[in-house]
Amino acid sequence: MTQRTTIEISKEYLHFAAAHFTLFSATERENLHGHNFHVQLDATAPVGCDGLTFDYNVLKTALKAMCDALDEQVLMPGESPYLEVEDSDDYVTVVFAGERIPFLHRDITVLPLRNVTVEELAQYFLDSLRARNEIKELEIERLTLRCASGDGQWARAEWSQAEKSE
């Protein structure tokens, strides 16, 4: 019988500060505001004959890079049915319900999400991790990623090896 373990990665540096607004409908949204987001990851894998699962520094490094890329950014959903994103030489302009909101290119990141929520961010981080070649090579059976926008407000996205064939 193969021994399995779950490595829990919850480091202080796995966070990012970002601004966003949640879209509720074609005409209703929150005001632009910010959060200090946090990310945690559980990875379940078999323990090898050497007593190791895998080098989980690979996961920590990838998560830190993703957090760093979103830090101090305005996050906008690129796949929202309620929002248009216009890119020009000078600005990225977000159009919502007739409002035109300009941002400097350096201040905004448009993500392939329907909304900027912890639910969507958790799935985004999980999918981004799974797409990385160095992580595909690891013998991971299950990943659970959690994203929080504050104390006591977490969303979780999960993947397991059983879903791999789907």
Residue, then its C-alpha position, 0 to 999 in steps of 0.5 A: m500500500t502506497q503512503r500518501t500525504t497532503i502538503e499544506i502550503s500557507k506562507e506569509y508571502l503568498h498574498f497580494a494587494a489589489a483593487h477590484f469591483t464586483l459586478f452584480s448585474a448589467t447595471e449594478r456594481e460595487n465601488l472600486h475598492g481593495h483587499n489584501f488577498h491571501v492564497q493557500l494550497d494543499a497538495t496530496a501525493p504519494v510519499g516516495c521510498d526516500g520519504l519525500t513526496f516531491d520538491y514542493n518549492v516548485l509550488k511555492t515558487a509558482l504561487k509567489a510569482m502569481c501573487d507578485a504579478l497581481d500585487e498593486q494592480v487593479l484587477m478586471p474580468g476579461e470575460s464578463p458579459y457586463l463589462e467591455v475593456e478597450d485598449s488604446d496606446d495611452y489607457v485601458t478603459v473599462v466600460f460598464a453601464g455607460e461609465r468609462i473608467p480609464f486606467l494606465h496600462r501599468d496599473i491594470t491586469v485583465l484576467p480571464l475571469r467572469n468576475v473578480t471574486v474569491e471564487e473566480l480567483a481560486q479557480y484562476f490560481l488553480d488552473s494557472l498552477r496546473a498549466r505549468n509544465e514543472i507542475k504537470e511533471l509532479e506526481i500530484e493526485r489532488l490540489t486544493l487552492r484557497c483564496a481569501s479577500g479578508d479574515g474568514q472569507w475564503a473560496r476553495a477550488e479543487w482538482s484531483q487526478a480522477e478528473k484528469s481524464e475529463 
